[in-house]
Amino acid sequence: MTAAVSMGAAAVLLTGCGKTVVAGQAGHGQDPAPPGTAQPCPVTDPAAPQAAPTQIDGTPANTPEGERLSQAIGDQGYGAFADVYSTQITDHPAGRVALCVTDLARGRLLVAAAHAADPQADPARADLYLSTYSHKTLQAAGDKVIGLEAGFPIYTVSGSHGAAVEVTTTEEGAASPGFKARLEKATGGIPVTVTKGPQPLPALDAPKTAAP
């Protein structure tokens, strides 16, 4: 689920949580949460090199088992369980799905509903972790940030592992406590992490000026 808004020359993106990704052993040694515990949602580094969990016809890919369960979970997470669904990581570790929710009991019901909708999706391959905020909550908070006149350009807005709204901006904006405070006021107190990011390219359908 992605929305794009133009702010001058900068494109602002709101990226949804829970996309299926080739994650491999992205947890850096963190064990899956045993049933009933409340370990926090795993944090993965998208810039870190990771081996694909499997190959299909020579192409790096998610495992079929992890992919199937992830799709079934996502269908429920963006539907009847949007109040608790935060994000998920496919093949964390290979063949399993790390599911981050705001309530473990409801999370187990989510997994059961995913299995009911697709009996071939193995619920035993899901590991539950605890997040502070649902994807729905972070998306709503991100919507309040997009287009905000807060003193610095906003390049991208996204949810962060169910814990915060992530904003990228200029180097000066990333270093400004006042900018961060204004963003968190806009989100109603939901934490915002601000980092320097590359300025997005103009949209492909942006008006083109005539050559002189």
Backbone as JSON Lines, residues from 0, in Angstrom:
{"i":0,"aa":"M","n":[0.86,-1.18,0.0],"ca":[0.0,0.0,0.0],"c":[0.89,1.23,0.0]}
{"i":1,"aa":"T","n":[0.9,1.97,-1.11],"ca":[1.83,3.08,-1.24],"c":[1.1,4.3,-1.76]}
{"i":2,"aa":"A","n":[1.39,5.43,-1.14],"ca":[0.81,6.68,-1.62],"c":[1.94,7.64,-1.92]}
{"i":3,"aa":"A","n":[1.79,8.47,-2.91],"ca":[2.83,9.43,-3.25],"c":[2.23,10.81,-3.34]}
{"i":4,"aa":"V","n":[2.94,11.78,-2.79],"ca":[2.5,13.16,-2.81],"c":[3.68,14.01,-3.2]}
{"i":5,"aa":"S","n":[3.49,14.98,-4.07],"ca":[4.58,15.86,-4.46],"c":[4.61,17.08,-3.57]}
{"i":6,"aa":"M","n":[5.8,17.44,-3.14],"ca":[6.01,18.67,-2.37],"c":[7.12,19.43,-3.05]}
{"i":7,"aa":"G","n":[6.77,20.32,-3.94],"ca":[7.79,21.0,-4.71],"c":[8.47,19.97,-5.59]}
{"i":8,"aa":"A","n":[9.81,19.84,-5.42],"ca":[10.55,18.88,-6.22],"c":[10.66,17.54,-5.54]}
{"i":9,"aa":"A","n":[10.16,17.42,-4.32],"ca":[10.34,16.18,-3.55],"c":[9.09,15.33,-3.59]}
{"i":10,"aa":"A","n":[9.28,14.04,-3.76],"ca":[8.17,13.09,-3.69],"c":[8.13,12.49,-2.31]}
{"i":11,"aa":"V","n":[6.96,12.45,-1.71],"ca":[6.8,11.89,-0.37],"c":[6.1,10.56,-0.51]}
{"i":12,"aa":"L","n":[6.68,9.52,0.04],"ca":[6.13,8.18,-0.09],"c":[5.68,7.67,1.25]}
{"i":13,"aa":"L","n":[4.5,7.09,1.29],"ca":[4.05,6.4,2.48],"c":[4.01,4.93,2.14]}
{"i":14,"aa":"T","n":[4.95,4.17,2.67],"ca":[5.05,2.77,2.32],"c":[4.4,1.93,3.39]}
{"i":15,"aa":"G","n":[3.59,1.0,2.97],"ca":[2.91,0.13,3.91],"c":[3.84,-0.89,4.53]}
{"i":16,"aa":"C","n":[3.53,-1.33,5.73],"ca":[4.29,-2.39,6.38],"c":[3.81,-3.72,5.86]}
{"i":17,"aa":"G","n":[4.61,-4.72,6.09],"ca":[4.15,-6.07,5.86],"c":[4.37,-6.57,4.45]}
{"i":18,"aa":"K","n":[5.19,-5.93,3.64],"ca":[5.45,-6.43,2.32],"c":[6.24,-7.72,2.42]}
{"i":19,"aa":"T","n":[5.97,-8.65,1.5],"ca":[6.76,-9.87,1.42],"c":[8.13,-9.52,0.86]}
{"i":20,"aa":"V","n":[9.17,-9.91,1.55],"ca":[10.52,-9.6,1.11],"c":[11.36,-10.85,1.23]}
{"i":21,"aa":"V","n":[12.41,-10.92,0.44],"ca":[13.4,-11.98,0.61],"c":[14.25,-11.58,1.79]}
{"i":22,"aa":"A","n":[14.01,-12.2,2.93],"ca":[14.65,-11.76,4.16],"c":[15.8,-12.64,4.6]}
{"i":23,"aa":"G","n":[15.79,-13.9,4.22],"ca":[16.86,-14.79,4.64],"c":[16.97,-14.83,6.14]}
{"i":24,"aa":"Q","n":[18.19,-14.87,6.68],"ca":[18.42,-14.86,8.11],"c":[18.57,-13.41,8.57]}
{"i":25,"aa":"A","n":[17.53,-12.63,8.37],"ca":[17.64,-11.19,8.59],"c":[17.63,-10.81,10.05]}
{"i":26,"aa":"G","n":[17.4,-11.75,10.94],"ca":[17.29,-11.38,12.34],"c":[18.6,-11.28,13.05]}
{"i":27,"aa":"H","n":[19.73,-11.52,12.34],"ca":[21.05,-11.39,12.95],"c":[21.15,-12.2,14.23]}
{"i":28,"aa":"G","n":[20.65,-13.46,14.17],"ca":[20.83,-14.36,15.31],"c":[19.71,-14.34,16.3]}
{"i":29,"aa":"Q","n":[18.71,-13.5,16.13],"ca":[17.59,-13.44,17.09],"c":[16.71,-14.65,16.89]}
{"i":30,"aa":"D","n":[16.39,-15.39,17.96],"ca":[15.54,-16.56,17.87],"c":[14.09,-16.15,17.75]}
{"i":31,"aa":"P","n":[13.27,-16.97,17.04],"ca":[11.84,-16.69,17.0],"c":[11.26,-16.7,18.4]}
{"i":32,"aa":"A","n":[10.22,-15.91,18.61],"ca":[9.61,-15.82,19.94],"c":[8.86,-17.1,20.26]}
{"i":33,"aa":"P","n":[9.14,-17.75,21.39],"ca":[8.35,-18.92,21.78],"c":[6.91,-18.5,22.04]}
{"i":34,"aa":"P","n":[5.96,-19.46,21.9],"ca":[4.55,-19.11,22.12],"c":[4.32,-18.47,23.48]}
{"i":35,"aa":"G","n":[3.55,-17.39,23.48],"ca":[3.17,-16.74,24.73],"c":[4.12,-15.68,25.22]}
{"i":36,"aa":"T","n":[5.29,-15.55,24.6],"ca":[6.22,-14.52,25.02],"c":[5.95,-13.25,24.24]}
{"i":37,"aa":"A","n":[6.64,-12.19,24.62],"ca":[6.38,-10.89,24.01],"c":[7.68,-10.25,23.56]}
{"i":38,"aa":"Q","n":[8.45,-10.94,22.73],"ca":[9.65,-10.33,22.18],"c":[9.26,-9.24,21.19]}
{"i":39,"aa":"P","n":[10.05,-8.17,21.1],"ca":[9.71,-7.08,20.18],"c":[9.88,-7.49,18.73]}
{"i":40,"aa":"C","n":[9.2,-6.78,17.87],"ca":[9.27,-7.04,16.44],"c":[10.71,-6.97,15.95]}
{"i":41,"aa":"P","n":[11.19,-7.94,15.19],"ca":[12.58,-7.9,14.71],"c":[12.84,-6.67,13.85]}
{"i":42,"aa":"V","n":[14.05,-6.16,13.96],"ca":[14.47,-5.02,13.16],"c":[15.51,-5.52,12.17]}
{"i":43,"aa":"T","n":[15.23,-5.38,10.9],"ca":[16.15,-5.82,9.86],"c":[16.77,-4.61,9.18]}
{"i":44,"aa":"D","n":[17.96,-4.8,8.68],"ca":[18.68,-3.74,7.98],"c":[18.59,-4.0,6.49]}
{"i":45,"aa":"P","n":[17.78,-3.23,5.75],"ca":[17.61,-3.49,4.32],"c":[18.9,-3.3,3.53]}
{"i":46,"aa":"A","n":[19.87,-2.59,4.11],"ca":[21.13,-2.35,3.4],"c":[22.12,-3.49,3.62]}
{"i":47,"aa":"A","n":[21.86,-4.35,4.6],"ca":[22.79,-5.44,4.89],"c":[22.65,-6.54,3.86]}
{"i":48,"aa":"P","n":[23.77,-7.05,3.34],"ca":[23.69,-8.14,2.36],"c":[23.12,-9.4,3.0]}
{"i":49,"aa":"Q","n":[22.17,-10.02,2.34],"ca":[21.5,-11.2,2.86],"c":[21.36,-12.23,1.76]}
{"i":50,"aa":"A","n":[21.65,-13.47,2.08],"ca":[21.48,-14.54,1.11],"c":[19.99,-14.87,0.99]}
{"i":51,"aa":"A","n":[19.54,-15.09,-0.23],"ca":[18.14,-15.48,-0.43],"c":[17.91,-16.85,0.21]}
{"i":52,"aa":"P","n":[16.74,-17.05,0.82],"ca":[16.48,-18.31,1.51],"c":[16.42,-19.52,0.58]}
{"i":53,"aa":"T","n":[16.09,-19.31,-0.69],"ca":[16.04,-20.43,-1.63],"c":[16.19,-19.88,-3.05]}
{"i":54,"aa":"Q","n":[16.2,-20.78,-4.01],"ca":[16.19,-20.4,-5.41],"c":[15.13,-21.2,-6.14]}
{"i":55,"aa":"I","n":[14.45,-20.55,-7.05],"ca":[13.45,-21.2,-7.88],"c":[13.88,-21.02,-9.33]}
{"i":56,"aa":"D","n":[14.22,-22.15,-9.98],"ca":[14.74,-22.12,-11.35],"c":[15.96,-21.2,-11.45]}
{"i":57,"aa":"G","n":[16.79,-21.25,-10.41],"ca":[18.01,-20.46,-10.4],"c":[17.85,-19.02,-9.99]}
{"i":58,"aa":"T","n":[16.62,-18.59,-9.68],"ca":[16.37,-17.2,-9.28],"c":[16.18,-17.11,-7.77]}
{"i":59,"aa":"P","n":[16.91,-16.22,-7.09],"ca":[16.71,-16.05,-5.64],"c":[15.25,-15.74,-5.32]}
{"i":60,"aa":"A","n":[14.72,-16.39,-4.3],"ca":[13.3,-16.22,-4.01],"c":[13.01,-16.59,-2.57]}
{"i":61,"aa":"N","n":[11.79,-16.25,-2.13],"ca":[11.29,-16.73,-0.86],"c":[10.95,-18.21,-0.98]}
{"i":62,"aa":"T","n":[10.94,-18.91,0.15],"ca":[10.51,-20.3,0.13],"c":[9.02,-20.36,-0.17]}
{"i":63,"aa":"P","n":[8.56,-21.37,-0.9],"ca":[7.12,-21.46,-1.18],"c":[6.28,-21.53,0.09]}
{"i":64,"aa":"E","n":[6.79,-22.22,1.14],"ca":[6.04,-22.34,2.39],"c":[5.9,-20.98,3.07]}
{"i":65,"aa":"G","n":[7.01,-20.25,3.13],"ca":[6.96,-18.93,3.75],"c":[6.12,-17.96,2.96]}
{"i":66,"aa":"E","n":[6.24,-18.02,1.64],"ca":[5.48,-17.11,0.78],"c":[3.98,-17.35,0.91]}
{"i":67,"aa":"R","n":[3.59,-18.62,0.95],"ca":[2.16,-18.92,1.02],"c":[1.55,-18.45,2.33]}
{"i":68,"aa":"L","n":[2.25,-18.74,3.43],"ca":[1.74,-18.3,4.73],"c":[1.74,-16.78,4.82]}
{"i":69,"aa":"S","n":[2.78,-16.14,4.3],"ca":[2.85,-14.68,4.35],"c":[1.7,-14.04,3.6]}
{"i":70,"aa":"Q","n":[1.36,-14.6,2.45],"ca":[0.24,-14.04,1.67],"c":[-1.07,-14.21,2.42]}
{"i":71,"aa":"A","n":[-1.27,-15.38,3.02],"ca":[-2.51,-15.62,3.76],"c":[-2.61,-14.7,4.97]}
{"i":72,"aa":"I","n":[-1.5,-14.5,5.67],"ca":[-1.48,-13.6,6.83],"c":[-1.75,-12.17,6.39]}
{"i":73,"aa":"G","n":[-1.13,-11.74,5.3],"ca":[-1.33,-10.38,4.83],"c":[-2.78,-10.1,4.46]}
{"i":74,"aa":"D","n":[-3.44,-11.08,3.85],"ca":[-4.84,-10.9,3.48],"c":[-5.69,-10.63,4.71]}
{"i":75,"aa":"Q","n":[-5.4,-11.32,5.8],"ca":[-6.15,-11.11,7.04],"c":[-5.69,-9.84,7.75]}
{"i":76,"aa":"G","n":[-4.39,-9.57,7.7],"ca":[-3.84,-8.42,8.4],"c":[-4.35,-7.1,7.87]}
{"i":77,"aa":"Y","n":[-4.55,-7.03,6.57],"ca":[-5.08,-5.8,5.97],"c":[-6.6,-5.8,5.94]}
{"i":78,"aa":"G","n":[-7.2,-6.89,6.44],"ca":[-8.64,-6.99,6.44],"c":[-9.21,-6.98,7.85]}
{"i":79,"aa":"A","n":[-9.7,-8.13,8.3],"ca":[-10.42,-8.21,9.57],"c":[-9.53,-7.94,10.78]}
{"i":80,"aa":"F","n":[-8.21,-8.08,10.63],"ca":[-7.31,-7.91,11.77],"c":[-6.44,-6.66,11.64]}
{"i":81,"aa":"A","n":[-6.92,-5.68,10.91],"ca":[-6.14,-4.45,10.72],"c":[-5.91,-3.71,12.03]}
{"i":82,"aa":"D","n":[-6.74,-3.99,13.04],"ca":[-6.57,-3.28,14.32],"c":[-5.34,-3.76,15.09]}
{"i":83,"aa":"V","n":[-4.81,-4.95,14.76],"ca":[-3.66,-5.47,15.5],"c":[-2.47,-5.78,14.6]}
{"i":84,"aa":"Y","n":[-2.68,-5.92,13.32],"ca":[-1.59,-6.29,12.4],"c":[-0.61,-5.13,12.24]}
{"i":85,"aa":"S","n":[0.68,-5.43,12.41],"ca":[1.69,-4.4,12.27],"c":[2.54,-4.62,11.03]}
{"i":86,"aa":"T","n":[3.29,-5.71,11.0],"ca":[4.13,-6.01,9.84],"c":[4.51,-7.48,9.9]}
{"i":87,"aa":"Q","n":[5.22,-7.95,8.89],"ca":[5.66,-9.33,8.88],"c":[6.93,-9.43,8.05]}
{"i":88,"aa":"I","n":[7.71,-10.47,8.31],"ca":[8.93,-10.72,7.55],"c":[8.87,-12.16,7.08]}
{"i":89,"aa":"T","n":[8.86,-12.34,5.78],"ca":[8.82,-13.67,5.2],"c":[10.21,-14.3,5.26]}
{"i":90,"aa":"D","n":[10.25,-15.61,5.6],"ca":[11.51,-16.35,5.7],"c":[12.45,-15.75,6.74]}
{"i":91,"aa":"H","n":[11.92,-15.62,7.93],"ca":[12.7,-15.12,9.08],"c":[12.51,-16.08,10.26]}
{"i":92,"aa":"P","n":[13.3,-17.19,10.29],"ca":[14.26,-17.67,9.28],"c":[13.56,-18.39,8.13]}
{"i":93,"aa":"A","n":[14.35,-18.98,7.25],"ca":[13.8,-19.59,6.03],"c":[12.68,-20.56,6.35]}
{"i":94,"aa":"G","n":[11.57,-20.4,5.63],"ca":[10.42,-21.27,5.81],"c":[9.45,-20.83,6.87]}
{"i":95,"aa":"R","n":[9.77,-19.74,7.57],"ca":[8.91,-19.24,8.63],"c":[8.56,-17.78,8.37]}
{"i":96,"aa":"V","n":[7.54,-17.29,9.09],"ca":[7.11,-15.91,8.95],"c":[7.1,-15.26,10.33]}
{"i":97,"aa":"A","n":[7.83,-14.17,10.48],"ca":[7.79,-13.38,11.71],"c":[6.61,-12.42,11.59]}
{"i":98,"aa":"L","n":[5.63,-12.59,12.45],"ca":[4.41,-11.77,12.42],"c":[4.4,-10.85,13.62]}
{"i":99,"aa":"C","n":[4.35,-9.56,13.37],"ca":[4.35,-8.55,14.43],"c":[2.94,-8.0,14.6]}
{"i":100,"aa":"V","n":[2.44,-8.08,15.82],"ca":[1.08,-7.64,16.13],"c":[1.09,-6.85,17.43]}
{"i":101,"aa":"T","n":[0.02,-6.12,17.66],"ca":[-0.07,-5.34,18.9],"c":[-0.71,-6.12,20.03]}
{"i":102,"aa":"D","n":[-1.27,-7.28,19.74],"ca":[-1.89,-8.12,20.76],"c":[-1.66,-9.58,20.37]}
{"i":103,"aa":"L","n":[-0.96,-10.33,21.23],"ca":[-0.57,-11.7,20.88],"c":[-1.78,-12.62,20.75]}
{"i":104,"aa":"A","n":[-2.79,-12.45,21.61],"ca":[-3.96,-13.3,21.54],"c":[-4.69,-13.1,20.21]}
{"i":105,"aa":"R","n":[-4.88,-11.84,19.83],"ca":[-5.52,-11.55,18.55],"c":[-4.62,-11.98,17.39]}
{"i":106,"aa":"G","n":[-3.32,-11.92,17.61],"ca":[-2.39,-12.37,16.58],"c":[-2.55,-13.85,16.29]}
{"i":107,"aa":"R","n":[-2.78,-14.65,17.33],"ca":[-3.0,-16.08,17.13],"c":[-4.3,-16.32,16.37]}
{"i":108,"aa":"L","n":[-5.3,-15.5,16.66],"ca":[-6.55,-15.61,15.91],"c":[-6.33,-15.23,14.44]}
{"i":109,"aa":"L","n":[-5.47,-14.26,14.2],"ca":[-5.14,-13.86,12.84],"c":[-4.52,-15.04,12.08]}
{"i":110,"aa":"V","n":[-3.57,-15.72,12.72],"ca":[-2.92,-16.87,12.08],"c":[-3.94,-17.97,11.82]}
{"i":111,"aa":"A","n":[-4.83,-18.2,12.77],"ca":[-5.87,-19.22,12.58],"c":[-6.79,-18.85,11.42]}
{"i":112,"aa":"A","n":[-7.13,-17.58,11.3],"ca":[-7.98,-17.13,10.21],"c":[-7.26,-17.28,8.87]}
{"i":113,"aa":"A","n":[-5.95,-17.04,8.85],"ca":[-5.18,-17.21,7.63],"c":[-5.2,-18.67,7.19]}
{"i":114,"aa":"H","n":[-5.06,-19.57,8.15],"ca":[-5.1,-21.0,7.84],"c":[-6.49,-21.43,7.37]}
{"i":115,"aa":"A","n":[-7.51,-20.87,7.99],"ca":[-8.88,-21.2,7.59],"c":[-9.16,-20.74,6.16]}
{"i":116,"aa":"A","n":[-8.62,-19.57,5.8],"ca":[-8.83,-19.05,4.45],"c":[-8.01,-19.82,3.42]}
{"i":117,"aa":"D","n":[-6.84,-20.31,3.84],"ca":[-5.98,-21.1,2.95],"c":[-5.43,-22.28,3.75]}
{"i":118,"aa":"P","n":[-6.09,-23.42,3.72],"ca":[-5.65,-24.57,4.51],"c":[-4.24,-25.06,4.18]}
{"i":119,"aa":"Q","n":[-3.71,-24.67,3.02],"ca":[-2.36,-25.07,2.66],"c":[-1.3,-24.18,3.31]}
{"i":120,"aa":"A","n":[-1.73,-23.08,3.91],"ca":[-0.81,-22.2,4.64],"c":[-0.62,-22.77,6.04]}
{"i":121,"aa":"D","n":[0.6,-23.14,6.37],"ca":[0.89,-23.85,7.62],"c":[1.0,-22.87,8.79]}
{"i":122,"aa":"P","n":[0.05,-22.84,9.72],"ca":[0.1,-21.88,10.83],"c":[1.26,-22.14,11.78]}
{"i":123,"aa":"A","n":[1.79,-23.36,11.79],"ca":[2.9,-23.67,12.69],"c":[4.18,-22.96,12.27]}
{"i":124,"aa":"R","n":[4.19,-22.39,11.09],"ca":[5.38,-21.67,10.6],"c":[5.39,-20.2,10.99]}
{"i":125,"aa":"A","n":[4.39,-19.75,11.73],"ca":[4.31,-18.34,12.14],"c":[4.9,-18.16,13.54]}
{"i":126,"aa":"D","n":[5.73,-17.14,13.7],"ca":[6.28,-16.74,15.0],"c":[5.76,-15.35,15.33]}
{"i":127,"aa":"L","n":[5.14,-15.19,16.5],"ca":[4.53,-13.92,16.86],"c":[5.48,-13.05,17.67]}
{"i":128,"aa":"Y","n":[5.5,-11.78,17.32],"ca":[6.28,-10.76,18.03],"c":[5.34,-9.6,18.34]}
{"i":129,"aa":"L","n":[5.76,-8.78,19.28],"ca":[4.91,-7.7,19.75],"c":[5.37,-6.35,19.2]}
{"i":130,"aa":"S","n":[4.44,-5.6,18.66],"ca":[4.68,-4.24,18.19],"c":[3.86,-3.26,19.02]}
{"i":131,"aa":"T","n":[4.31,-2.03,19.07],"ca":[3.59,-1.0,19.82],"c":[2.39,-0.49,19.05]}
{"i":132,"aa":"Y","n":[2.55,-0.33,17.73],"ca":[1.5,0.25,16.91],"c":[1.16,-0.66,15.74]}
{"i":133,"aa":"S","n":[-0.09,-0.63,15.34],"ca":[-0.51,-1.37,14.16],"c":[-0.1,-0.61,12.89]}
{"i":134,"aa":"H","n":[-0.08,-1.33,11.79],"ca":[0.2,-0.69,10.5],"c":[-0.83,0.39,10.22]}
{"i":135,"aa":"K","n":[-2.08,0.12,10.55],"ca":[-3.16,1.08,10.31],"c":[-2.92,2.37,11.08]}
{"i":136,"aa":"T","n":[-2.48,2.25,12.33],"ca":[-2.22,3.42,13.16],"c":[-1.05,4.23,12.63]}
{"i":137,"aa":"L","n":[0.04,3.53,12.24],"ca":[1.2,4.24,11.72],"c":[0.9,4.89,10.38]}
{"i":138,"aa":"Q","n":[0.08,4.24,9.58],"ca":[-0.27,4.84,8.29],"c":[-1.07,6.13,8.5]}
{"i":139,"aa":"A","n":[-2.01,6.09,9.45],"ca":[-2.79,7.29,9.73],"c":[-1.9,8.41,10.25]}
{"i":140,"aa":"A","n":[-0.92,8.05,11.09],"ca":[0.02,9.06,11.59],"c":[0.88,9.6,10.47]}
{"i":141,"aa":"G","n":[1.3,8.73,9.56],"ca":[2.1,9.17,8.43],"c":[1.33,10.11,7.51]}
{"i":142,"aa":"D","n":[0.05,9.85,7.37],"ca":[-0.79,10.73,6.54],"c":[-0.81,12.16,7.09]}
{"i":143,"aa":"K","n":[-0.71,12.28,8.41],"ca":[-0.72,13.61,9.02],"c":[0.6,14.34,8.8]}
{"i":144,"aa":"V","n":[1.66,13.57,8.56],"ca":[2.98,14.17,8.34],"c":[3.16,14.61,6.9]}
{"i":145,"aa":"I","n":[2.59,13.82,5.96],"ca":[2.73,14.15,4.55],"c":[2.12,15.53,4.28]}
{"i":146,"aa":"G","n":[2.89,16.37,3.64],"ca":[2.41,17.71,3.31],"c":[2.56,18.72,4.42]}
{"i":147,"aa":"L","n":[3.11,18.29,5.56],"ca":[3.27,19.2,6.69],"c":[4.33,20.25,6.4]}
{"i":148,"aa":"E","n":[4.01,21.5,6.68],"ca":[4.99,22.58,6.55],"c":[5.71,22.69,7.89]}
{"i":149,"aa":"A","n":[6.86,22.03,7.99],"ca":[7.54,21.95,9.28],"c":[8.96,22.51,9.23]}
{"i":150,"aa":"G","n":[9.29,23.24,8.19],"ca":[10.58,23.91,8.13],"c":[11.62,23.21,7.28]}
{"i":151,"aa":"F","n":[11.45,21.93,7.01],"ca":[12.38,21.19,6.19],"c":[11.59,20.29,5.23]}
{"i":152,"aa":"P","n":[12.15,19.98,4.08],"ca":[11.42,19.11,3.15],"c":[11.31,17.69,3.7]}
{"i":153,"aa":"I","n":[10.21,17.04,3.41],"ca":[10.0,15.65,3.8],"c":[10.1,14.8,2.54]}
{"i":154,"aa":"Y","n":[11.08,13.9,2.53],"ca":[11.3,13.08,1.35],"c":[10.45,11.81,1.37]}
{"i":155,"aa":"T","n":[10.54,11.06,2.47],"ca":[9.76,9.82,2.56],"c":[9.19,9.68,3.96]}
{"i":156,"aa":"V","n":[8.07,8.98,4.04],"ca":[7.41,8.68,5.3],"c":[7.05,7.21,5.29]}
{"i":157,"aa":"S","n":[7.4,6.48,6.34],"ca":[7.07,5.06,6.37],"c":[6.91,4.59,7.81]}
{"i":158,"aa":"G","n":[6.29,3.42,7.98],"ca":[6.2,2.81,9.3],"c":[7.5,2.11,9.63]}
{"i":159,"aa":"S","n":[7.85,2.06,10.9],"ca":[9.12,1.47,11.32],"c":[8.88,0.34,12.31]}
{"i":160,"aa":"H","n":[8.76,-0.89,11.8],"ca":[8.71,-2.08,12.65],"c":[7.64,-1.98,13.74]}
{"i":161,"aa":"G","n":[6.58,-1.25,13.45],"ca":[5.51,-1.12,14.42],"c":[5.85,-0.27,15.62]}
{"i":162,"aa":"A","n":[6.95,0.48,15.54],"ca":[7.39,1.24,16.71],"c":[7.36,2.74,16.51]}
{"i":163,"aa":"A","n":[7.42,3.22,15.27],"ca":[7.54,4.66,15.03],"c":[7.22,4.96,13.58]}
{"i":164,"aa":"V","n":[7.08,6.25,13.3],"ca":[7.0,6.73,11.92],"c":[8.41,7.17,11.52]}
{"i":165,"aa":"E","n":[8.88,6.71,10.38],"ca":[10.2,7.08,9.89],"c":[10.08,8.16,8.82]}
{"i":166,"aa":"V","n":[10.85,9.21,8.97],"ca":[10.86,10.31,8.01],"c":[12.28,10.52,7.53]}
{"i":167,"aa":"T","n":[12.46,10.7,6.22],"ca":[13.75,11.12,5.7],"c":[13.65,12.54,5.2]}
{"i":168,"aa":"T","n":[14.75,13.27,5.37],"ca":[14.77,14.69,5.01],"c":[16.21,15.09,4.7]}
{"i":169,"aa":"T","n":[16.5,16.38,4.74],"ca":[17.85,16.86,4.52],"c":[18.72,16.59,5.75]}
{"i":170,"aa":"E","n":[20.02,16.78,5.6],"ca":[20.93,16.6,6.73],"c":[20.61,17.58,7.86]}
{"i":171,"aa":"E","n":[20.26,18.82,7.49],"ca":[19.92,19.82,8.49],"c":[18.63,19.44,9.22]}
{"i":172,"aa":"G","n":[17.66,18.96,8.48],"ca":[16.41,18.55,9.1],"c":[16.6,17.38,10.05]}
{"i":173,"aa":"A","n":[17.43,16.42,9.66],"ca":[17.68,15.26,10.51],"c":[18.35,15.65,11.82]}
{"i":174,"aa":"A","n":[19.08,16.75,11.81],"ca":[19.79,17.2,13.01],"c":[18.98,18.18,13.84]}
{"i":175,"aa":"S","n":[17.75,18.51,13.43],"ca":[16.97,19.54,14.11],"c":[15.99,18.93,15.12]}
{"i":176,"aa":"P","n":[16.21,19.16,16.42],"ca":[15.24,18.69,17.42],"c":[13.87,19.33,17.25]}
{"i":177,"aa":"G","n":[13.84,20.59,16.81],"ca":[12.57,21.28,16.63],"c":[11.74,20.66,15.52]}
{"i":178,"aa":"F","n":[12.41,20.23,14.45],"ca":[11.72,19.57,13.34],"c":[11.09,18.26,13.81]}
{"i":179,"aa":"K","n":[11.86,17.48,14.54],"ca":[11.35,16.21,15.07],"c":[10.17,16.46,16.0]}
{"i":180,"aa":"A","n":[10.26,17.49,16.83],"ca":[9.17,17.8,17.76],"c":[7.89,18.18,17.01]}
{"i":181,"aa":"R","n":[8.03,18.94,15.93],"ca":[6.86,19.34,15.15],"c":[6.21,18.13,14.48]}
{"i":182,"aa":"L","n":[7.04,17.2,14.03],"ca":[6.51,15.99,13.41],"c":[5.75,15.15,14.43]}
{"i":183,"aa":"E","n":[6.33,15.02,15.63],"ca":[5.67,14.2,16.65],"c":[4.4,14.86,17.18]}
{"i":184,"aa":"K","n":[4.36,16.18,17.13],"ca":[3.11,16.86,17.48],"c":[2.03,16.54,16.45]}
{"i":185,"aa":"A","n":[2.44,16.47,15.18],"ca":[1.49,16.17,14.11],"c":[0.97,14.74,14.22]}
{"i":186,"aa":"T","n":[1.81,13.81,14.68],"ca":[1.37,12.41,14.79],"c":[0.59,12.14,16.06]}
{"i":187,"aa":"G","n":[0.44,13.16,16.9],"ca":[-0.28,12.96,18.16],"c":[0.54,12.26,19.22]}
{"i":188,"aa":"G","n":[1.85,12.39,19.12],"ca":[2.73,11.8,20.12],"c":[3.34,10.48,19.72]}
{"i":189,"aa":"I","n":[2.95,9.92,18.59],"ca":[3.61,8.69,18.11],"c":[5.05,9.04,17.74]}
{"i":190,"aa":"P","n":[6.03,8.26,18.21],"ca":[7.43,8.6,17.95],"c":[7.74,8.71,16.46]}
{"i":191,"aa":"V","n":[8.65,9.63,16.15],"ca":[9.11,9.82,14.77],"c":[10.63,9.75,14.77]}
{"i":192,"aa":"T","n":[11.18,8.92,13.91],"ca":[12.62,8.91,13.71],"c":[12.92,9.67,12.43]}
{"i":193,"aa":"V","n":[13.92,10.56,12.49],"ca":[14.24,11.42,11.36],"c":[15.67,11.15,10.93]}
{"i":194,"aa":"T","n":[15.86,10.78,9.69],"ca":[17.19,10.52,9.16],"c":[17.38,11.25,7.84]}
{"i":195,"aa":"K","n":[18.63,11.43,7.48],"ca":[18.95,12.03,6.19],"c":[18.67,11.01,5.1]}
{"i":196,"aa":"G","n":[18.05,11.47,4.02],"ca":[17.75,10.57,2.92],"c":[17.95,11.26,1.59]}
{"i":197,"aa":"P","n":[18.18,10.49,0.53],"ca":[18.31,11.11,-0.8],"c":[17.0,11.71,-1.25]}
{"i":198,"aa":"Q","n":[17.1,12.85,-1.9],"ca":[15.89,13.5,-2.41],"c":[15.31,12.65,-3.52]}
{"i":199,"aa":"P","n":[14.0,12.3,-3.43],"ca":[13.39,11.48,-4.47],"c":[13.42,12.16,-5.82]}
{"i":200,"aa":"L","n":[13.46,11.35,-6.88],"ca":[13.4,11.88,-8.22],"c":[12.0,12.42,-8.5]}
{"i":201,"aa":"P","n":[11.87,13.42,-9.36],"ca":[10.55,13.92,-9.72],"c":[9.69,12.82,-10.32]}
{"i":202,"aa":"A","n":[8.4,12.92,-10.14],"ca":[7.49,11.94,-10.71],"c":[7.63,11.91,-12.22]}
{"i":203,"aa":"L","n":[7.42,10.71,-12.82],"ca":[7.61,10.56,-14.26],"c":[6.61,11.41,-15.05]}
{"i":204,"aa":"D","n":[5.44,11.67,-14.43],"ca":[4.45,12.46,-15.14],"c":[4.52,13.94,-14.82]}
{"i":205,"aa":"A","n":[5.65,14.37,-14.21],"ca":[5.8,15.79,-13.87],"c":[5.88,16.62,-15.15]}
{"i":206,"aa":"P","n":[5.35,17.83,-15.13],"ca":[5.41,18.68,-16.34],"c":[6.86,18.94,-16.73]}
{"i":207,"aa":"K","n":[7.11,18.92,-17.99],"ca":[8.46,19.16,-18.53],"c":[8.49,20.56,-19.12]}
{"i":208,"aa":"T","n":[9.58,21.28,-18.83],"ca":[9.73,22.62,-19.39],"c":[10.35,22.53,-20.78]}
{"i":209,"aa":"A","n":[9.97,23.42,-21.65],"ca":[10.51,23.41,-23.01],"c":[11.96,23.83,-23.01]}
{"i":210,"aa":"A","n":[12.75,23.23,-23.9],"ca":[14.16,23.61,-24.0],"c":[14.26,25.02,-24.54]}
{"i":211,"aa":"P","n":[15.26,25.78,-24.05],"ca":[15.41,27.16,-24.53],"c":[15.82,27.2,-26.0]}
